Amino acid sequence: MELYHSLHSTCSQKVRLCLEEKGIPWTGHHLNLRKFDHLDPNFLKINPQGLVPVLIDQNQVICESRIINEYLEEQYPQISLMPKDPLLKAKVRIWSQYVEFGPSEAVKLPSFVKNIQPELQKMGKEKALELISKIPNEQIRARWKLAATTGISKEELIPSHKKLEAMVIQMNHALINSKWLCGDNITLADLDIAPFVQRLVRIDLFHLVQSHPLVLDWFERIKSRPAYKLAMPEPGSEGLQSN
């Protein structure tokens, strides 16, 4: 089991959480996104999109964090992260899909302002743009280019902030009647969303969690789990490390 990942990549964190909760031994290959390791030709042979995480299991390459976690659940069910109840199982899938298209996208611009933009500006525009031009995905390339040139304005962050606030409100509602998002046992829904709740610390939005006691209690419980401590960096540490 091999995982190509980055320490502070929220999608990499989702997969590491799943691996650790399931107790699956794995070998990591760390990519420093700030140094454009994801554009290394050897990595692009594995994933032409140049995105982490990528799982290799039994010589098979699997990309996309949600798909990887679903694969791990089905291939290694000994420690299950899906409920047996069909309705709860459907709710887990709804949460995981929501995370992929909601918080996962919403967190990108605020994260770039805090973590990537300062690094690109230190690098110098010409060098940064040369490297950015090699990013395969057009949408991702445009986001990096914006960060390297004009920068991301406060006004451009407003939609992201609103979506992240909606995430916390939705979580709070789900936690009214259960310990975890989909019942009384931790599931993939909790693991998939956890990195985005932690990222609120770094992007100065953790007050959203603090104003919702049920979500704050959930966050404290998930942080105390051994798997979380193994898989996740310290909250807010993204700007303190170059990796």
C-alpha positions in Angstrom: 0.0 0.0 0.0 1.5 3.3 -1.1 0.1 6.8 -0.8 1.3 9.8 -2.7 0.2 12.7 -0.5 1.0 16.1 1.0 1.0 16.9 4.7 -1.3 19.9 4.6 -3.5 18.8 1.6 -7.0 18.4 3.0 -7.8 15.7 0.5 -4.6 13.8 1.5 -5.7 14.1 5.1 -9.0 12.5 4.4 -7.3 9.4 3.1 -4.7 9.3 5.8 -7.5 9.4 8.4 -9.2 6.5 6.7 -6.0 4.4 6.6 -5.2 5.1 10.2 -8.7 4.4 11.5 -8.7 1.1 9.6 -5.1 0.3 10.9 -3.9 -0.4 7.4 0.0 -0.2 7.0 1.0 2.1 4.3 4.1 3.7 2.8 4.0 7.4 2.1 5.6 9.4 -0.7 5.3 13.1 0.4 5.0 15.8 -2.2 5.7 19.4 -1.3 3.1 21.3 -3.3 4.8 24.6 -2.6 7.8 23.4 -4.4 5.7 22.0 -7.3 6.7 18.3 -6.5 3.3 17.4 -8.0 4.6 18.4 -11.4 7.6 16.0 -11.4 7.4 13.9 -14.6 7.6 10.7 -12.5 4.5 11.7 -10.5 2.7 12.8 -13.7 3.2 9.3 -15.1 1.2 8.0 -12.1 -1.4 10.8 -12.2 -1.4 12.9 -15.3 -3.6 15.5 -13.5 -0.8 16.2 -11.0 -3.1 15.9 -8.0 -2.7 14.3 -4.6 -3.7 11.9 -3.1 -3.0 8.9 -5.1 -3.2 5.4 -3.7 -1.4 2.4 -5.1 -2.7 -1.0 -3.9 -1.9 -4.3 -5.4 -0.2 -2.4 -8.3 -3.4 -0.6 -9.1 -3.6 3.2 -9.1 -6.6 4.9 -7.5 -7.1 8.7 -7.6 -9.6 11.1 -5.9 -9.9 11.1 -2.2 -13.6 10.2 -1.9 -13.1 7.2 -4.3 -10.0 6.1 -2.5 -11.8 6.0 0.9 -14.8 4.1 -0.7 -12.3 1.6 -2.1 -10.6 1.2 1.2 -13.9 0.6 2.9 -14.9 -2.1 0.5 -11.5 -3.8 0.1 -10.6 -3.7 3.8 -14.0 -4.0 5.7 -12.5 -5.6 8.8 -12.8 -2.2 10.6 -15.9 -0.7 9.0 -16.5 3.0 8.6 -19.9 2.5 7.0 -23.1 1.8 9.0 -25.0 -1.4 8.3 -28.3 0.4 8.2 -29.1 1.3 4.5 -30.5 4.7 5.4 -27.5 5.7 7.4 -25.2 4.3 4.7 -27.0 6.6 2.2 -26.5 9.6 4.5 -22.8 8.9 4.7 -22.6 8.9 0.9 -24.5 12.2 0.8 -22.1 13.8 3.3 -19.1 12.5 1.4 -20.4 13.9 -1.9 -21.3 17.2 -0.2 -17.7 17.5 1.1 -16.2 16.9 -2.3 -18.3 19.6 -4.1 -18.9 22.0 -1.2 -16.3 22.5 1.5 -13.5 21.0 -0.6 -14.0 23.7 -3.2 -14.9 26.5 -0.7 -11.7 26.1 1.3 -9.4 26.5 -1.7 -9.2 30.2 -2.1 -8.9 31.1 1.6 -6.2 28.4 1.9 -4.3 29.9 -1.1 -4.4 33.3 0.5 -2.8 31.9 3.7 -0.5 29.2 2.4 0.3 29.4 -1.3 0.1 33.1 -2.2 2.9 34.2 0.1 5.2 31.5 -1.2 4.5 32.4 -4.8 5.1 36.0 -4.2 8.5 35.2 -2.6 9.4 33.1 -5.6 9.0 35.9 -8.1 6.3 36.3 -10.7 8.3 35.1 -13.7 9.5 31.9 -12.1 6.1 31.2 -10.5 4.3 31.7 -13.8 6.7 29.4 -15.6 6.0 26.6 -13.2 2.2 27.3 -13.0 2.0 27.0 -16.8 2.8 23.3 -16.4 -0.2 22.6 -14.2 -2.4 20.2 -16.3 -5.8 21.2 -14.9 -7.0 24.5 -16.4 -9.1 25.5 -13.4 -6.4 24.8 -10.9 -3.8 26.6 -13.1 -6.0 29.7 -13.1 -6.2 29.7 -9.3 -2.5 29.5 -8.9 -2.0 32.2 -11.6 -4.4 34.5 -9.7 -2.4 33.9 -6.5 0.9 34.6 -8.2 -0.2 37.8 -10.0 -3.0 40.1 -8.7 -3.6 38.0 -5.6 -7.0 36.9 -4.2 -9.0 39.8 -2.8 -11.2 39.9 0.3 -14.3 40.2 -1.8 -13.4 37.1 -3.8 -13.3 35.2 -0.5 -16.9 36.1 0.6 -18.6 33.2 -1.3 -16.1 30.7 0.2 -16.7 32.0 3.7 -20.5 31.7 3.3 -20.2 28.1 2.1 -17.9 27.2 5.0 -20.3 28.8 7.5 -23.1 26.7 5.9 -21.0 23.6 6.4 -20.8 24.2 10.1 -24.5 24.9 10.4 -25.3 21.7 8.5 -23.1 19.7 10.8 -24.6 21.3 13.9 -28.1 20.2 12.7 -26.9 16.6 12.0 -25.3 16.4 15.5 -28.5 17.3 17.4 -29.7 13.7 17.6 -26.5 11.7 17.2 -22.9 11.6 18.5 -21.4 11.5 15.0 -22.7 12.9 11.7 -24.4 9.6 10.7 -25.3 7.8 13.9 -23.5 6.9 17.1 -20.4 5.5 15.4 -17.7 7.4 13.5 -18.0 6.9 9.7 -16.4 8.1 6.5 -18.7 11.2 6.7 -16.8 12.3 9.8 -13.4 11.5 8.4 -14.1 13.2 5.0 -15.2 16.5 6.6 -12.7 16.7 9.5 -9.8 18.2 7.5 -12.0 21.1 6.4 -13.2 21.8 10.0 -9.6 21.9 11.1 -8.6 24.1 8.2 -11.0 26.8 9.7 -8.3 27.4 12.3 -5.7 28.4 9.7 -8.0 30.6 7.6 -9.3 32.5 10.7 -12.8 31.1 10.6 -12.7 28.8 13.6 -15.1 31.1 15.5 -17.8 29.5 13.3 -17.1 26.2 15.2 -16.8 27.9 18.5 -20.3 29.4 18.1 -21.8 25.9 17.6 -21.2 23.8 20.7 -22.3 20.6 19.1 -19.7 20.9 16.3 -17.0 22.0 18.8 -17.7 19.0 20.9 -17.5 16.8 17.8 -14.2 18.4 16.8 -12.7 17.8 20.2 -13.8 14.1 20.2 -12.4 13.4 16.7 -9.1 15.2 17.5 -8.7 12.9 20.6 -8.7 9.8 18.5 -5.3 8.0 18.0 -5.9 7.9 14.2 -6.4 11.6 14.1 -3.2 12.3 15.9 -1.3 10.1 13.5 -2.9 11.4 10.3 -3.2 15.1 10.9 -0.7 18.0 11.5 -1.3 20.4 14.3 -4.3 22.7 13.6 -3.2 26.0 12.0 0.3 24.7 11.3 0.2 25.1 7.6 2.0 28.4 7.6 4.7 27.3 9.9 6.1 24.5 7.8 7.5 24.5 4.3 6.2 21.0 3.6 
